Amino acid sequence: MSVHAKAAICRGSDEPFTIEDVTLDALRPDELQVRIIACGVCHTDMAVRDQQVPVPLPAVLGHEGAGIVEAVGSAVTAAKPGDRVILSFNSCGDCPSCEIDAPTYCYNFFPYNWTGMRADGSPTLMQDGEKLNANFFGQSSFATQVISHERNTVRVPDEAADLPLERLCPLGCGLMTGAGAVLRSMDVRAGLPIAVFGAGTVGMAAIMAAKIAGADPIIAVDVNDDRLAMAKDLGATHIFNAKDDAVAKIQTLCPTGLGYAFDTTGINKVIEDAWSLLAPKGICGIVGASDPEDNLTFNEAAFMGGGRRVMGILGGDSDLKTFLPELIGYHLKGQFPFEKLIGYFDFDQINDAIAASENGSVVKPVLRIGAEG
């Protein structure tokens, strides 16, 4: 029996998202059917809309979904019907990265997440009998029903039964990336200084995680004073507006240099400035989506002589099955209050939610797609 759903279809930057009827393909043995309750809006969705990321259009996007399992394939062990789940990126499970529990660096990330189809080329969604590009990050959660996979579906722990899925959904990408960059990728040490450049969802998550890690001082840099005030509320010990010579202020505050610099802006000049602030053995982590034509320039002697490092980071080096429950645990203890970032929108307000993300009025827009009851 066919499963019908409503999905927001993206046709490019010149057209608004439109909610239309779609049909799910039959489940494969390692797949789940999930009724989506909520989905976060992320800048990567907009990057696809603008074709900065080569996902074919038209497509159903959305990759911070959370919902309730409706059905499972015969080989699924990640969850059972009725379970509350968070969805994230997909991975192959067999490559050298997946073998060491580093799925964010899956050798087959592209076919499993960005081709618009399953890795074998078959569709997960149809419209009017024709294939529709979907399976975005193994989910395409701008929809009322989705197909997810064994490897990108995480059951919400029993201790978080009282937390609404509309709050938990952003953990699957932006929050995981920022927190993971601090707690896993860079493995920030207590007592060392960190500066976070860019106070969006990823940067705010990094600031909260830096507080958990015991970094000191924790410096937030942005051009938006409202965002900086929020960063201070979430754990930053110092806030500097980038328009007001933030580099000089960091040098004065940390004369021996930063233990860690974390860039979420993707702007090469910002990254180069951040790197110049590092202490010996300092790490500059970068997650911002830079223009493919941009390059970085560092002084070779300073790079080598101080043992400084530049680290590209994807997904916060997260192993989904362990790290998402870990973040939920921090949230339950009040150490990761990410709910302060969220603004809610109804599903049919998806274009308003995207506008709010782009104009900066909401740090993390979340679409309310269905009801948990």
C-alpha positions as CSV (number, residue, x, y, z in Angstrom):
1,M,0.0,0.0,0.0
2,S,1.4,3.4,-1.0
3,V,2.3,5.9,1.6
4,H,1.2,9.5,0.7
5,A,2.7,12.6,2.2
6,K,3.0,16.3,1.9
7,A,6.4,17.7,1.1
8,A,8.0,21.2,0.6
9,I,9.6,21.1,-2.9
10,C,12.5,23.4,-3.7
11,R,12.9,24.4,-7.4
12,G,15.7,26.9,-7.0
13,S,16.5,30.4,-5.7
14,D,13.9,32.1,-8.0
15,E,10.9,30.3,-6.6
16,P,9.5,29.8,-3.1
17,F,9.2,26.4,-1.6
18,T,5.8,24.9,-2.3
19,I,4.0,22.1,-0.3
20,E,2.8,19.4,-2.6
21,D,1.6,15.8,-2.6
22,V,4.2,13.0,-2.9
23,T,4.4,9.2,-2.5
24,L,7.0,7.2,-0.6
25,D,8.7,4.3,-2.2
26,A,8.5,0.8,-0.6
27,L,10.9,0.3,2.4
28,R,14.1,-1.6,1.8
29,P,15.3,-3.9,4.6
30,D,17.5,-1.3,6.3
31,E,15.0,1.6,6.0
32,L,12.4,3.2,8.3
33,Q,9.2,5.1,7.6
34,V,9.1,8.1,10.0
35,R,6.2,10.5,10.6
36,I,8.0,13.9,10.9
37,I,7.0,16.0,13.9
38,A,9.5,18.9,13.3
39,C,12.5,19.8,11.2
40,G,15.1,22.5,11.7
41,V,16.0,24.9,8.9
42,C,19.8,24.9,8.2
43,H,22.0,27.1,5.9
44,T,22.9,23.9,4.0
45,D,19.3,23.7,2.8
46,M,19.7,27.3,1.4
47,A,23.0,26.4,-0.2
48,V,21.3,23.6,-2.1
49,R,18.5,26.1,-3.1
50,D,21.2,28.4,-4.5
51,Q,23.1,25.4,-6.0
52,Q,26.2,26.0,-4.0
53,V,25.8,22.4,-3.2
54,P,25.3,20.2,-6.2
55,V,22.1,18.4,-5.2
56,P,19.8,18.1,-8.2
57,L,16.6,20.2,-8.3
58,P,13.7,20.1,-7.9
59,A,14.1,18.4,-4.6
60,V,12.7,17.8,-1.1
61,L,15.3,19.1,1.4
62,G,15.4,19.2,5.2
63,H,18.0,17.3,7.2
64,E,17.3,18.1,10.9
65,G,14.2,15.9,11.2
66,A,12.6,14.3,14.2
67,G,9.6,12.1,14.4
68,I,7.9,8.9,15.2
69,V,8.7,5.6,13.5
70,E,5.7,4.2,11.6
71,A,7.2,1.1,10.0
72,V,10.6,-0.6,9.7
73,G,12.4,-2.9,7.2
74,S,13.2,-6.4,8.1
75,A,16.9,-5.7,9.0
76,V,16.4,-2.5,11.1
77,T,17.6,-2.6,14.7
78,A,18.0,1.2,15.3
79,A,14.3,1.7,16.3
80,K,10.9,0.1,16.2
81,P,7.4,1.4,15.4
82,G,6.3,4.0,17.9
83,D,9.8,5.1,18.9
84,R,10.7,8.7,18.9
85,V,13.8,9.4,16.7
86,I,16.2,12.1,15.6
87,L,17.5,11.9,12.0
88,S,20.9,13.0,10.8
89,F,23.3,12.4,7.9
90,N,23.6,8.9,6.3
91,S,26.8,6.9,5.7
92,C,27.8,3.7,4.0
93,G,29.1,1.8,7.1
94,D,31.8,0.0,5.1
95,C,34.5,2.5,4.1
96,P,37.8,3.1,6.1
97,S,36.2,6.1,7.9
98,C,33.0,4.3,8.9
99,E,35.1,1.4,10.1
100,I,36.7,3.6,12.8
101,D,33.3,5.2,13.7
102,A,34.1,8.4,11.8
103,P,31.0,8.5,9.6
104,T,31.1,12.3,8.9
105,Y,34.1,11.5,6.7
106,C,32.4,8.6,4.9
107,Y,34.2,7.9,1.6
108,N,30.7,7.5,0.1
109,F,29.1,10.6,1.7
110,F,28.0,12.1,-1.6
111,P,26.0,9.2,-3.0
112,Y,24.4,8.4,0.3
113,N,23.3,12.0,1.0
114,W,23.4,14.4,-2.0
115,T,22.4,12.7,-5.3
116,G,18.7,13.0,-4.7
117,M,18.3,9.2,-4.8
118,R,19.5,6.2,-2.8
119,A,23.1,5.2,-3.4
120,D,22.0,2.6,-5.9
121,G,20.1,5.3,-7.9
122,S,16.6,4.4,-6.9
123,P,14.2,7.1,-5.6
124,T,12.7,7.3,-2.1
125,L,10.0,9.7,-3.3
126,M,7.7,9.9,-6.3
127,Q,5.4,12.6,-7.6
128,D,2.7,11.9,-10.2
129,G,4.5,8.7,-11.0
130,E,7.9,10.3,-11.7
131,K,11.0,10.2,-9.6
132,L,11.5,13.1,-7.3
133,N,14.9,14.1,-5.9
134,A,14.9,13.4,-2.2
135,N,16.9,11.3,0.3
136,F,18.7,14.5,1.2
137,F,21.1,13.6,4.1
138,G,19.3,10.2,4.0
139,Q,15.9,11.8,5.0
140,S,14.5,14.9,3.2
141,S,12.5,15.9,6.3
142,F,10.7,18.9,4.9
143,A,7.8,16.4,4.6
144,T,5.1,14.8,6.7
145,Q,6.5,11.3,6.1
146,V,10.0,10.2,5.2
147,I,12.2,7.2,4.5
148,S,15.3,7.2,6.8
149,H,18.0,4.5,7.2
150,E,19.4,2.3,9.9
151,R,22.6,4.4,10.1
152,N,21.1,7.9,10.3
153,T,18.3,7.2,12.7
154,V,18.8,7.7,16.5
155,R,16.3,6.6,19.0
156,V,15.6,9.3,21.7
157,P,16.7,7.9,25.1
158,D,14.0,7.0,27.6
159,E,15.2,9.7,30.0
160,A,14.3,12.3,27.4
161,A,10.7,11.2,27.0
162,D,9.4,14.5,28.3
163,L,11.4,16.6,25.8
164,P,9.4,17.5,22.7
165,L,10.7,16.4,19.4
166,E,10.2,19.9,18.0
167,R,13.0,20.9,20.4
168,L,15.3,18.0,19.8
169,C,15.3,18.0,16.0
170,P,18.2,20.6,15.5
171,L,20.6,18.2,17.2
172,G,20.9,16.3,14.0
173,C,23.1,18.9,12.2
174,G,24.0,22.4,13.4
175,L,24.1,21.8,17.1
176,M,25.9,18.5,16.7
177,T,28.5,20.2,14.4
178,G,29.4,23.0,16.8
179,A,29.4,21.0,20.0
180,G,31.3,18.1,18.3
181,A,33.9,20.4,17.0
182,V,34.7,21.5,20.5
183,L,34.2,18.2,22.4
184,R,35.4,15.8,19.8
185,S,37.3,17.2,16.8
186,M,39.5,19.8,18.7
187,D,39.0,18.0,22.1
188,V,39.2,21.4,23.9
189,R,41.2,21.3,27.2
190,A,40.0,22.9,30.3
191,G,41.7,26.2,31.2
192,L,42.8,27.0,27.6
193,P,41.3,30.0,25.7
194,I,39.0,29.6,22.7
195,A,37.6,32.1,20.3
196,V,34.5,31.3,18.2
197,F,34.0,33.4,15.0
198,G,30.4,33.6,14.0
199,A,27.5,33.3,16.5
200,G,24.9,31.4,14.5
201,T,23.6,28.0,15.5
202,V,27.0,26.2,15.0
203,G,28.9,28.9,16.8
204,M,26.4,29.1,19.7
205,A,26.6,25.3,20.1
206,A,30.4,25.6,20.2
207,I,30.2,28.2,22.9
208,M,28.0,26.1,25.1
209,A,30.3,23.1,24.5
210,A,33.3,25.2,25.4
211,K,31.7,26.0,28.7
212,I,31.1,22.3,29.3
213,A,34.8,21.6,28.4
214,G,36.0,24.2,30.9
215,A,37.7,26.5,28.3
216,D,38.7,29.9,29.7
217,P,38.3,32.5,28.4
218,I,35.5,31.8,25.9
219,I,35.4,34.6,23.3
220,A,32.6,35.1,20.8
221,V,33.1,37.3,17.7
222,D,30.3,38.4,15.4
223,V,29.0,41.6,13.8
224,N,25.5,41.3,15.4
225,D,25.3,42.7,18.9
226,D,22.1,40.8,19.7
227,R,23.8,37.6,18.8
228,L,26.8,38.5,20.9
229,A,24.5,39.2,23.9
230,M,23.0,35.8,23.5
231,A,26.5,34.2,23.3
232,K,27.3,35.9,26.6
233,D,24.1,34.4,28.1
234,L,25.1,30.9,26.8
235,G,28.6,30.9,28.2
236,A,31.0,33.3,26.4
237,T,33.1,35.2,28.9
238,H,34.0,37.9,26.4
239,I,32.2,39.2,23.4
240,F,33.8,41.3,20.6
241,N,32.2,42.9,17.6
242,A,34.3,42.0,14.5
243,K,33.8,45.6,13.3
244,D,35.7,46.9,16.3
245,D,39.2,45.4,15.9
246,A,38.3,42.1,17.5
247,V,41.7,40.7,16.6
248,A,43.6,43.3,18.6
249,K,41.3,42.8,21.6
250,I,41.9,39.1,21.6
251,Q,45.6,39.7,21.4
252,T,45.4,41.9,24.5
253,L,43.2,39.4,26.4
254,C,45.3,36.4,25.4
255,P,48.9,37.7,24.9
256,T,50.3,34.1,24.7
257,G,47.7,33.2,22.1
258,L,44.6,31.0,21.7
259,G,44.6,27.4,22.4
260,Y,41.7,27.1,20.0
261,A,40.1,29.2,17.2
262,F,36.8,28.0,15.7
263,D,35.5,29.6,12.5
264,T,31.9,29.2,11.3
265,T,31.9,32.0,8.8
266,G,33.8,30.4,5.9
267,I,35.4,33.8,5.1
268,N,39.1,33.3,4.3
269,K,40.3,36.6,5.8
270,V,38.5,35.7,9.1
271,I,40.1,32.2,9.1
272,E,43.6,33.7,8.4
273,D,43.1,36.2,11.3
274,A,41.9,33.4,13.6
275,W,44.9,31.3,12.7
276,S,47.3,34.2,13.4
277,L,46.1,34.3,17.0
278,L,47.0,30.7,17.9
279,A,49.4,29.8,20.7
280,P,52.0,27.1,20.0
281,K,50.1,23.8,19.4
282,G,47.0,25.8,18.9
283,I,44.2,24.4,16.7
284,C,42.1,26.4,14.2
285,G,39.0,24.4,13.4
286,I,36.9,25.4,10.3
287,V,33.4,24.4,9.4
288,G,32.1,27.4,7.4
289,A,31.0,26.8,3.8
290,S,33.6,28.7,1.9
291,D,33.4,29.6,-1.8
292,P,35.0,26.7,-3.8
293,E,37.4,29.2,-5.4
294,D,38.7,30.6,-2.1
295,N,42.2,29.7,-0.8
296,L,43.9,30.2,2.6
297,T,47.4,31.6,3.1
298,F,49.6,31.0,6.1
299,N,53.2,31.7,6.9
300,E,55.0,28.4,6.6
301,A,57.6,29.0,9.3
302,A,54.9,30.0,11.8
303,F,52.8,27.1,10.8
304,M,55.5,24.5,11.3
305,G,57.6,26.2,14.1
306,G,54.7,26.4,16.6
307,G,53.2,23.1,15.8
308,R,50.0,25.0,14.9
309,R,47.2,23.1,13.1
310,V,44.3,23.9,10.8
311,M,41.6,21.3,11.0
312,G,38.7,20.9,8.6
313,I,35.7,19.6,10.5
314,L,32.5,17.9,9.2
315,G,29.6,17.2,11.5
316,G,31.7,17.7,14.6
317,D,33.4,14.3,14.1
318,S,30.1,12.8,15.5
319,D,29.3,9.2,15.8
320,L,25.5,9.7,15.8
321,K,24.6,6.8,18.0
322,T,26.7,7.9,20.9
323,F,27.0,11.7,20.5
324,L,23.4,12.7,20.1
325,P,22.4,10.9,23.3
326,E,25.4,12.6,25.0
327,L,24.2,16.0,23.9
328,I,20.7,15.2,25.2
329,G,22.2,14.3,28.5
330,Y,24.0,17.7,28.7
331,H,20.7,19.4,27.9
332,L,18.8,17.5,30.6
333,K,21.5,18.7,33.1
334,G,21.0,22.3,32.0
335,Q,24.4,22.5,30.4
336,F,23.4,22.7,26.8
337,P,20.4,25.1,26.8
338,F,19.9,25.2,23.0
339,E,16.2,25.8,23.3
340,K,17.1,29.5,23.6
341,L,18.1,29.6,19.9
342,I,14.9,28.2,18.5
343,G,12.0,30.1,16.9
344,Y,9.0,28.0,15.7
345,F,7.1,28.2,12.4
346,D,4.2,26.2,11.0
347,F,5.0,24.0,8.0
348,D,3.2,26.2,5.6
349,Q,5.4,29.1,6.9
350,I,8.6,27.5,5.5
351,N,9.5,30.5,3.4
352,D,9.1,32.8,6.4
353,A,11.3,30.4,8.4
354,I,14.0,30.6,5.7
355,A,13.8,34.3,5.5
356,A,14.2,34.6,9.3
357,S,17.3,32.4,9.1
358,E,18.8,34.5,6.3
359,N,18.0,37.9,7.9
360,G,19.3,36.8,11.3
361,S,16.1,37.4,13.2
362,V,16.0,33.8,14.4
363,V,19.1,31.8,15.1
364,K,17.5,28.4,14.6
365,P,14.1,28.2,12.9
366,V,12.2,25.0,13.4
367,L,9.2,23.9,11.3
368,R,6.3,22.3,13.2
369,I,5.2,19.7,10.7
370,G,3.1,17.3,12.8
371,A,1.7,16.6,16.3
372,E,3.3,14.0,18.6
373,G,-0.1,12.9,20.0
